[in-house]
Amino acid sequence: MGTAEATTDATRTLDPEAAASFLAGVCDQRPVGGYTHNFYRYPARFSPLFARTVISGFSEPGDVIFDPFLGGATSVVEGRIAGRHVLGTDVSSLSPFLARVKGTALGEEDLARVVEWANGLSGCLNLHLPAVRDREWQRAGYQKGVPWPIRKTMEFVLARLVDLATDPQREFARCVLLRVGQWALDCRDRIPRAADFRSQLLDTLTELVAGMREYREAVEAHETRSRVVALQCPAAELPGRPELAELPARPKLVVTSPPYPGVYVLYHRWKVRGRKESPAPFWVAGCHDGMGQSYYCFGDRRHAELSDYFRGIRESFAAVRRVMDPGGLVVQLVAFKEPDWQLPRYLDAMREAGFRETMPADLGLPLGERLWRSVPGRRWFALIQGDLATAKELVLFHRPA
């Protein structure tokens, strides 16, 4: 592994230099960026440097890593750059879409074709032209809350996807539009003009092409040719899925950030003009969604004891236990709205799922207690009620019992 003393999987520890590097990476507060990470600003995404630090510290090139709460696919990008195979699951159909786009290293021919296609759109985005309506998405309510100039422009762009030759080209183009749609609509009081939207479309394409080139070079620089298996399914339903046979081995490292107890984030909606929740991201990505907020957050916030949440954690990690390597390690990033009672309940759920907590000192980290880190200043965290200045995230380590 190079950064750890290799004994057996269950007893490997970081050497002092690696431990210092690990702590610096975990506690880093820099904003998310680089490679394909900013293709879409998924809420509650963890830092790429956090994922990179965990992956390099506790896995080897060619190993399989697993993220059971895949979200914005940070672990996919960092795993492939490091030469690891990646398994990911998420209940949202948007997550596997992002994993495909962010994790597929498009070549120059594909990128040139998308740029040529986008440059040819200018004459087709005139709002005076007849609308091109997709009645299926309209009837299902996926365009709810999107002002008509932006909606009509998006419809024009989506209608021209047929001019692209391959699915990776079309999904890359959808992701460009998704990113611009988020820029224009999500958590903004003032909606930009259609002309500004069109200009931003080309600017964003230029940015995403540069990010894809950087990502492709990093992936190709590694000797290991890794693969990604990203599935839309609850982690609890993963055991027995035939896609597991596509991977060369069981996951040796689980790196993830599950939904936080008592913290509710709009994983599946844009918030337009500060009040209207719109499922438009799924329309733009071509993914269907039919779930409410409680589905994505493991339960309704009105349930004071969060019994559904802790049951979801227990069932999810029991399934993780079944598919991972018996000598593997789980590293997760969790925050608690009321840690005094929620943390003990969380640890109980992990124990019931078949895991034992491993303290940082047992991994070679110079800490006498659990590892807490300050929450970076992410927009999504403003949804939490409480004192943001003292908010913390906890890094938990577990091994199969």
C-alpha positions as CSV (number, residue, x, y, z in Angstrom):
1,M,0.0,0.0,0.0
2,G,3.0,2.3,0.5
3,T,1.3,4.5,3.1
4,A,0.7,1.8,5.7
5,E,2.4,-1.0,7.4
6,A,1.0,-4.0,5.5
7,T,0.3,-6.9,7.9
8,T,-3.1,-8.3,7.4
9,D,-6.1,-6.3,6.2
10,A,-7.6,-6.3,9.6
11,T,-4.5,-4.9,11.4
12,R,-2.9,-2.5,8.9
13,T,-2.0,0.8,10.3
14,L,-0.7,4.1,9.0
15,D,2.9,5.0,9.6
16,P,3.5,8.4,11.3
17,E,4.1,10.3,8.0
18,A,1.0,8.8,6.4
19,A,-1.0,9.5,9.6
20,A,-0.1,13.2,9.5
21,S,-1.0,13.3,5.8
22,F,-4.3,11.5,6.5
23,L,-5.3,14.0,9.2
24,A,-4.4,17.0,7.0
25,G,-6.5,15.6,4.2
26,V,-9.5,14.7,6.3
27,C,-9.6,18.2,8.0
28,D,-8.9,20.2,4.8
29,Q,-11.5,22.9,4.3
30,R,-10.9,23.8,0.6
31,P,-14.0,23.9,-1.6
32,V,-14.9,21.0,-3.9
33,G,-13.2,21.3,-7.3
34,G,-10.9,19.8,-9.9
35,Y,-11.4,17.1,-12.5
36,T,-15.1,16.4,-13.0
37,H,-16.2,17.1,-9.4
38,N,-18.0,20.4,-10.2
39,F,-20.0,18.9,-13.1
40,Y,-23.0,19.2,-10.8
41,R,-23.2,20.6,-7.3
42,Y,-24.8,17.7,-5.5
43,P,-26.0,18.6,-2.0
44,A,-24.0,17.3,1.0
45,R,-21.2,16.0,-1.1
46,F,-18.0,15.3,0.8
47,S,-14.6,16.8,0.0
48,P,-12.7,15.1,-2.9
49,L,-9.6,15.4,-0.7
50,F,-11.3,13.5,2.1
51,A,-12.2,10.7,-0.3
52,R,-8.7,10.8,-1.8
53,T,-7.0,10.7,1.6
54,V,-9.1,7.7,2.8
55,I,-8.7,5.8,-0.5
56,S,-4.9,6.2,-0.7
57,G,-4.5,5.5,3.0
58,F,-6.6,2.3,3.3
59,S,-6.6,0.6,-0.1
60,E,-4.3,-0.5,-2.9
61,P,-4.4,0.0,-6.7
62,G,-6.7,-2.7,-8.1
63,D,-8.8,-2.9,-4.9
64,V,-12.5,-2.5,-5.0
65,I,-14.0,0.4,-3.0
66,F,-17.7,0.8,-2.2
67,D,-19.8,3.8,-1.6
68,P,-23.3,2.7,-0.5
69,F,-24.6,6.3,-0.5
70,L,-23.0,7.4,-3.8
71,G,-24.6,10.9,-4.1
72,G,-22.6,13.1,-6.5
73,A,-20.1,10.3,-7.2
74,T,-17.1,11.9,-5.6
75,S,-15.8,8.5,-4.7
76,V,-16.1,7.3,-8.3
77,V,-13.9,10.1,-9.6
78,E,-11.3,9.8,-6.9
79,G,-11.4,6.0,-7.0
80,R,-10.7,5.8,-10.7
81,I,-8.0,8.4,-10.5
82,A,-6.3,6.2,-7.9
83,G,-6.7,3.1,-10.0
84,R,-9.4,1.5,-7.8
85,H,-12.5,-0.3,-9.0
86,V,-15.6,1.4,-7.7
87,L,-19.0,0.0,-6.6
88,G,-21.7,2.5,-5.8
89,T,-25.4,2.5,-4.9
90,D,-27.9,5.2,-4.3
91,V,-31.7,5.4,-4.1
92,S,-31.8,8.4,-6.5
93,S,-31.7,7.8,-10.3
94,L,-29.7,11.1,-10.6
95,S,-26.7,9.6,-8.8
96,P,-25.9,6.8,-11.3
97,F,-26.3,9.3,-14.1
98,L,-23.7,11.6,-12.5
99,A,-21.5,8.6,-11.8
100,R,-21.6,7.7,-15.5
101,V,-20.9,11.2,-16.7
102,K,-18.3,12.2,-14.2
103,G,-16.6,8.7,-14.2
104,T,-16.4,8.1,-18.0
105,A,-13.2,9.5,-19.5
106,L,-14.4,10.9,-22.8
107,G,-11.9,11.1,-25.6
108,E,-11.1,14.1,-27.7
109,E,-13.3,13.0,-30.6
110,D,-16.3,12.8,-28.3
111,L,-15.6,16.2,-26.7
112,A,-15.0,17.8,-30.1
113,R,-18.4,16.5,-31.3
114,V,-20.2,17.9,-28.3
115,V,-18.5,21.3,-28.7
116,E,-19.4,21.4,-32.4
117,W,-23.0,20.4,-31.5
118,A,-23.3,23.2,-28.9
119,N,-21.9,25.8,-31.2
120,G,-24.5,24.9,-33.7
121,L,-27.4,25.5,-31.3
122,S,-27.5,29.3,-31.5
123,G,-30.0,29.4,-34.3
124,C,-32.3,26.9,-32.6
125,L,-32.7,28.7,-29.2
126,N,-34.8,31.6,-30.4
127,L,-37.8,31.9,-28.0
128,H,-39.9,33.1,-31.0
129,L,-39.7,29.7,-32.5
130,P,-42.5,27.2,-31.9
131,A,-42.1,25.3,-28.6
132,V,-40.8,21.7,-28.6
133,R,-42.7,20.2,-25.8
134,D,-42.1,16.7,-24.3
135,R,-45.6,16.0,-23.1
136,E,-44.6,13.0,-21.0
137,W,-42.3,15.0,-18.8
138,Q,-44.7,17.9,-18.7
139,R,-47.7,15.8,-17.6
140,A,-45.6,14.1,-14.9
141,G,-44.8,17.5,-13.4
142,Y,-41.0,17.5,-13.9
143,Q,-41.0,21.0,-15.3
144,K,-42.8,22.4,-12.2
145,G,-41.5,25.8,-11.1
146,V,-39.2,26.4,-14.1
147,P,-40.0,29.9,-15.6
148,W,-41.0,29.6,-19.2
149,P,-38.0,31.3,-20.9
150,I,-35.6,28.9,-19.2
151,R,-37.9,25.9,-19.7
152,K,-38.4,26.6,-23.4
153,T,-34.6,27.1,-23.9
154,M,-34.0,23.8,-22.1
155,E,-36.6,22.1,-24.3
156,F,-34.9,23.3,-27.4
157,V,-31.5,22.0,-26.2
158,L,-32.9,18.6,-25.2
159,A,-34.7,18.2,-28.5
160,R,-31.4,18.5,-30.3
161,L,-29.7,15.7,-28.4
162,V,-30.7,13.4,-31.2
163,D,-28.0,15.1,-33.3
164,L,-25.3,13.5,-31.1
165,A,-24.0,10.1,-32.1
166,T,-23.5,8.2,-28.8
167,D,-25.0,7.9,-25.4
168,P,-21.8,9.2,-23.6
169,Q,-21.9,12.3,-25.8
170,R,-25.6,12.8,-25.1
171,E,-25.2,12.3,-21.4
172,F,-22.3,14.7,-21.3
173,A,-24.4,17.3,-23.0
174,R,-27.3,16.7,-20.6
175,C,-24.9,17.3,-17.7
176,V,-23.8,20.6,-19.2
177,L,-27.5,21.6,-19.3
178,L,-28.0,20.3,-15.8
179,R,-25.2,22.4,-14.5
180,V,-26.5,25.5,-16.2
181,G,-30.0,24.8,-15.0
182,Q,-28.8,24.6,-11.4
183,W,-26.9,27.8,-11.9
184,A,-30.0,29.6,-13.2
185,L,-32.6,28.2,-10.9
186,D,-31.5,26.6,-7.7
187,C,-31.7,28.8,-4.6
188,R,-31.8,32.0,-6.6
189,D,-34.3,34.8,-6.0
190,R,-33.6,36.4,-9.4
191,I,-33.8,34.2,-12.5
192,P,-31.4,35.2,-15.3
193,R,-32.6,36.1,-18.8
194,A,-32.7,33.5,-21.5
195,A,-29.9,35.3,-23.3
196,D,-27.7,35.0,-20.2
197,F,-28.7,31.3,-19.9
198,R,-27.5,30.7,-23.5
199,S,-24.2,32.5,-22.9
200,Q,-23.7,30.5,-19.7
201,L,-24.3,27.3,-21.6
202,L,-21.2,27.8,-23.8
203,D,-19.1,29.0,-20.9
204,T,-20.1,26.0,-18.8
205,L,-19.3,23.6,-21.7
206,T,-15.8,25.1,-22.0
207,E,-15.3,24.6,-18.2
208,L,-16.6,21.0,-18.2
209,V,-14.5,20.0,-21.3
210,A,-11.4,21.3,-19.5
211,G,-12.4,19.3,-16.4
212,M,-13.0,16.1,-18.4
213,R,-9.6,16.5,-20.1
214,E,-7.9,16.8,-16.7
215,Y,-9.8,13.8,-15.4
216,R,-9.0,11.6,-18.5
217,E,-5.3,12.4,-18.3
218,A,-5.3,11.4,-14.6
219,V,-7.1,8.1,-15.2
220,E,-4.9,7.2,-18.2
221,A,-1.8,8.0,-16.2
222,H,-2.5,5.1,-13.9
223,E,-1.4,1.7,-14.8
224,T,-4.6,0.0,-13.4
225,R,-7.6,0.2,-15.7
226,S,-10.4,0.4,-13.3
227,R,-14.2,-0.1,-13.8
228,V,-17.3,1.4,-12.2
229,V,-20.5,-0.3,-11.2
230,A,-23.1,2.3,-10.1
231,L,-26.6,1.1,-9.4
232,Q,-29.8,2.8,-8.5
233,C,-31.0,0.7,-5.6
234,P,-31.0,1.0,-1.8
235,A,-27.8,-0.4,-0.3
236,A,-30.0,-2.9,1.6
237,E,-31.0,-4.5,-1.7
238,L,-27.5,-4.9,-3.1
239,P,-26.7,-8.5,-2.0
240,G,-27.5,-10.9,-4.8
241,R,-27.5,-8.3,-7.6
242,P,-25.9,-9.8,-10.7
243,E,-23.8,-6.7,-11.3
244,L,-21.6,-7.7,-8.4
245,A,-20.0,-10.3,-10.6
246,E,-18.6,-7.6,-12.8
247,L,-16.1,-6.7,-10.1
248,P,-12.8,-8.6,-9.6
249,A,-13.2,-8.9,-5.8
250,R,-15.2,-7.9,-2.7
251,P,-14.8,-4.3,-1.6
252,K,-11.9,-3.9,0.9
253,L,-12.8,-0.3,1.7
254,V,-16.1,1.4,2.2
255,V,-15.9,5.2,2.1
256,T,-19.2,7.0,2.3
257,S,-21.3,9.8,3.8
258,P,-24.8,8.6,4.7
259,P,-27.8,10.8,5.3
260,Y,-27.4,12.6,8.6
261,P,-29.9,11.9,11.4
262,G,-32.3,14.8,11.8
263,V,-30.8,16.7,8.9
264,Y,-33.0,17.1,5.8
265,V,-31.5,18.1,2.5
266,L,-33.2,18.5,-0.9
267,Y,-31.4,15.7,-2.6
268,H,-34.0,15.5,-5.4
269,R,-35.2,19.0,-6.1
270,W,-34.1,22.5,-7.0
271,K,-35.5,25.3,-4.9
272,V,-36.7,28.0,-7.3
273,R,-37.0,31.5,-6.1
274,G,-36.5,30.3,-2.6
275,R,-39.8,28.5,-2.2
276,K,-40.8,26.3,-5.2
277,E,-39.3,22.9,-5.2
278,S,-38.9,21.6,-8.7
279,P,-38.0,18.0,-9.9
280,A,-36.5,19.5,-13.1
281,P,-33.0,17.9,-12.5
282,F,-34.5,14.5,-13.3
283,W,-36.1,15.8,-16.5
284,V,-32.9,17.4,-17.7
285,A,-30.9,14.2,-16.9
286,G,-33.5,12.0,-18.4
287,C,-34.0,10.1,-15.2
288,H,-37.3,9.3,-13.6
289,D,-38.0,10.1,-9.9
290,G,-41.0,9.4,-7.8
291,M,-39.9,9.6,-4.2
292,G,-40.5,12.1,-1.5
293,Q,-37.9,13.7,0.8
294,S,-38.4,11.2,3.6
295,Y,-37.3,8.4,1.2
296,Y,-34.0,10.0,0.5
297,C,-33.4,10.9,4.2
298,F,-34.4,7.6,5.8
299,G,-37.6,8.9,7.4
300,D,-39.8,11.8,8.2
301,R,-38.4,14.6,10.3
302,R,-41.6,14.6,12.3
303,H,-40.6,11.3,13.9
304,A,-38.9,12.6,17.0
305,E,-37.1,9.3,17.8
306,L,-35.9,8.8,14.1
307,S,-36.8,5.1,14.3
308,D,-37.1,4.8,10.5
309,Y,-33.7,6.5,10.1
310,F,-31.8,4.2,12.4
311,R,-33.6,1.1,11.0
312,G,-32.5,2.3,7.5
313,I,-28.9,2.7,8.7
314,R,-28.9,-0.8,10.3
315,E,-30.4,-2.5,7.2
316,S,-28.1,-0.7,4.8
317,F,-24.9,-1.5,6.7
318,A,-26.0,-5.1,7.3
319,A,-26.1,-5.5,3.5
320,V,-22.7,-3.7,3.3
321,R,-21.4,-6.3,5.7
322,R,-22.6,-9.1,3.5
323,V,-20.9,-7.9,0.3
324,M,-17.6,-6.5,1.7
325,D,-14.3,-8.2,2.4
326,P,-14.3,-9.7,5.9
327,G,-11.0,-7.9,6.6
328,G,-12.1,-4.6,5.2
329,L,-12.7,-1.2,6.7
330,V,-15.6,1.2,6.7
331,V,-14.8,5.0,6.9
332,Q,-17.8,7.3,7.0
333,L,-18.5,11.0,7.5
334,V,-21.5,11.7,9.6
335,A,-23.0,14.8,11.3
336,F,-25.5,14.9,14.1
337,K,-28.1,17.5,14.8
338,E,-28.3,16.3,18.4
339,P,-25.2,14.2,19.0
340,D,-25.8,13.5,22.7
341,W,-28.5,10.9,21.9
342,Q,-28.1,10.4,18.1
343,L,-24.5,9.3,18.1
344,P,-25.1,6.4,20.7
345,R,-28.1,5.3,18.6
346,Y,-26.0,5.4,15.4
347,L,-23.3,3.3,17.0
348,D,-25.9,0.9,18.2
349,A,-27.3,0.5,14.7
350,M,-23.8,-0.1,13.3
351,R,-23.2,-2.8,16.0
352,E,-26.5,-4.4,15.2
353,A,-25.5,-4.4,11.5
354,G,-22.4,-6.5,12.3
355,F,-19.7,-4.0,12.8
356,R,-17.4,-3.0,15.7
357,E,-16.0,0.5,16.0
358,T,-12.3,1.0,15.4
359,M,-10.7,3.9,17.2
360,P,-8.3,6.2,15.3
361,A,-5.4,5.1,17.5
362,D,-5.8,1.5,16.4
363,L,-5.2,2.7,12.8
364,G,-2.0,4.5,13.6
365,L,-3.6,8.0,14.0
366,P,-2.2,10.0,16.9
367,L,-5.6,10.7,18.6
368,G,-6.9,9.6,21.9
369,E,-10.5,10.0,20.9
370,R,-12.8,10.1,17.9
371,L,-11.9,12.3,14.9
372,W,-14.2,15.4,14.4
373,R,-13.8,17.9,11.7
374,S,-15.3,21.4,11.1
375,V,-18.1,21.4,8.5
376,P,-17.0,23.3,5.4
377,G,-19.2,26.3,4.5
378,R,-21.5,24.5,2.1
379,R,-24.7,26.0,0.9
380,W,-26.8,23.0,1.7
381,F,-25.8,23.1,5.4
382,A,-27.8,26.3,5.8
383,L,-30.9,24.1,5.8
384,I,-29.9,22.9,9.3
385,Q,-31.3,24.7,12.3
386,G,-28.8,25.5,14.9
387,D,-25.4,27.1,15.5
388,L,-23.5,26.7,12.2
389,A,-20.3,28.0,13.7
390,T,-20.0,25.0,16.0
391,A,-21.3,22.3,13.6
392,K,-19.0,19.3,13.3
393,E,-18.8,16.1,11.3
394,L,-17.5,12.9,12.8
395,V,-15.2,10.5,10.9
396,L,-16.2,7.0,12.1
397,F,-14.1,3.8,11.5
398,H,-15.6,0.3,11.6
399,R,-14.6,-3.2,10.8
400,P,-16.8,-6.3,10.4
401,A,-17.3,-7.9,13.8
